[in-house]
Amino acid sequence: MGYFEGFRVTFEQLFRPRVTIQYPEEKRPKALRFHGRHVLNKYEDGMEKCIGCELCAGVCPARCIHVRGLDNPPDAPVSPGERYGFVYEINYLRCIHCDLCVEACPTEAITESKLFEFSFSNRQDAIYTKDELLVADDGQPKHLPWEDWREGEDLHTSAWVRATAPNGDADYEGRVAWSAELGYGVRPPEAGQLGDDDAGAPIDDITVEQVAEGGHH
Amino acid sequence: MDPLFGHGIDLTIVLIVIGKTLATFVVLLLGVLLLIWYERKLISDMQNRIGPNRAGPYGILQTLADGIKLFFKEDLLPEQADRRVFRLAPYLSAVPAFAAFAVIPLGGSVSIAGHRTFLQLADPPVGVLFLLAMSSIAVYGTMLAGWSSGSKYPLLGGVRASAQAISYEGAMSLAIAAAVLIAGTLSTHGIVADQAGKGYLRGLLPKWNLFTVGVVPVVIYVIAATAEINRPPFDLVEADSELVGGFHTEYSSVRFALFYLAEFMNTITVSAVAITLFFGGPNGPEILGLGGWSGFLWFLIKEILFLSVYVWIRATLPRFRYDQLMDLGWKRLIPVALYWLLLIAALRVGQDQGWNAALVIGIGIGAGALAWGLLGLAARTGAEQAAEDALGLGEVRA
């Protein structure tokens, strides 16, 4: 009785769990390496990581990053290098969140958080300035009034979430290691990144399996 | 005849009738309000989603919110529209929907202000005919709405509406006739009263027409009635994906609300008619402490079950194609309904004349098989002829 097969199917669905969630109140967990709005990271001593090299601006396919470097003032240096990012702006009406800037950065200065729930009502507001992108004193991204941050969403925004090898030091070629960061310290490579000889550190809060599973409430 | 009018008419009786009219009106409106919410909730359950849940507890006030919103929308009158007919059409849809519900027995006999009366607004001796008449008038609403909009999609919707309604009215009337034949009366109260009493299989089954006339007319009625009120899977009249909104494409605001209201009132009425004709109406074992009102409770329970089935159908079946719709109506439902009606009529006459029931059934089945074979033969010959004609046409073109 093929005609009545459909009735059985719809009836069975009555007892299945619902797939939709109450979005603004509930949210699905985001992927560990979700590409959201950027953050500019700092070293443990509070120095900015950005050296104003403009590699991110150069590699950006959407041309949304505007960087101007300046020589560090000798008496009060902003970054440990010779120069620092004097102007750093990202236009979020253009950004496609490809993460190429993060890959290009030689100092792990720019990374992406998991935040995508932010909005603006004019073009000017869409341009994030350096002040807004820079992490706060505790090393966590700033929570700006027009952004919707939830509990735990500001974790894993540092260079540690970068997918590929870091900082261009020839001595460390082929080895995964992250530079020290404000609020995090020196983070060990995550499980599996060092190859077979080292298990690496476990990922604490969100595991990849959980992310792959999708919604769990 | 309602015992209310048995001994003259005074002010109390007039007031009772007015009260009953208002109550029926309110029950129907509230029913629509809850039905739309219930339908949306049940369908969303069947589709693994949550459904309306913002307005009121469990979103129960969603329909009210939608209604208020509709009333504040701009009322458009298309440039090309036939103004008078365009304005009239929604009422031709909504008023019969209200009127049809008036003859539905909602409960047994109750006592109001010292007067015995049926829990039913009106019990005309031609009740069932009145129902059919109202459903026919409602077609004018959809048809004229489509025609007067002065736009192409509504016109197509209107044409579909009239063709569909006429096609299925036949099957529906034949199915209803089976119940009328058994009860021997057109009065809805009479049909319900006829279904009361000792049931079949030593009282295991109630004496509903569902068991008296067989399942066939009930199924035919449900299918034909679904088509008659343009509910999915027979919503070709609206067919959002083909005709935008069909006959009500050009309607907005209050006028659109009236169509919407009529559609759901019809759903309630059609279920109520099915309950009245085939499922014993408000009959049922008396619930303690409710007395005459327990019938109303039984009616509500049956109604909710029936509406759930309608929602289930809507959630399950995709829309018919137009030729499938016509095939089902003319080539399947009408012949089957006609055959079943004749069979019941033969049994009924046989009962009166004292014929051998087994013989009557045997001859009936034989005649049915013969008719089925002849119909099939005719259909095949027709299809072959059509194929030959198509081939011949192809040769001429080549």
Boltz contact constraints between the chains, C-beta under 6 A:
constraints:
  - contact:
      token1: [A, 6]
      token2: [B, 316]
      max_distance: 6.0
  - contact:
      token1: [A, 7]
      token2: [B, 316]
      max_distance: 6.0
  - contact:
      token1: [A, 10]
      token2: [B, 46]
      max_distance: 6.0
  - contact:
      token1: [A, 10]
      token2: [B, 315]
      max_distance: 6.0
  - contact:
      token1: [A, 10]
      token2: [B, 316]
      max_distance: 6.0
  - contact:
      token1: [A, 13]
      token2: [B, 46]
      max_distance: 6.0
  - contact:
      token1: [A, 13]
      token2: [B, 48]
      max_distance: 6.0
  - contact:
      token1: [A, 14]
      token2: [B, 45]
      max_distance: 6.0
  - contact:
      token1: [A, 14]
      token2: [B, 46]
      max_distance: 6.0
  - contact:
      token1: [A, 16]
      token2: [B, 48]
      max_distance: 6.0
  - contact:
      token1: [A, 18]
      token2: [B, 48]
      max_distance: 6.0
  - contact:
      token1: [A, 18]
      token2: [B, 49]
      max_distance: 6.0
  - contact:
      token1: [A, 18]
      token2: [B, 50]
      max_distance: 6.0
  - contact:
      token1: [A, 19]
      token2: [B, 48]
      max_distance: 6.0
  - contact:
      token1: [A, 20]
      token2: [B, 49]
      max_distance: 6.0
  - contact:
      token1: [A, 20]
      token2: [B, 50]
      max_distance: 6.0
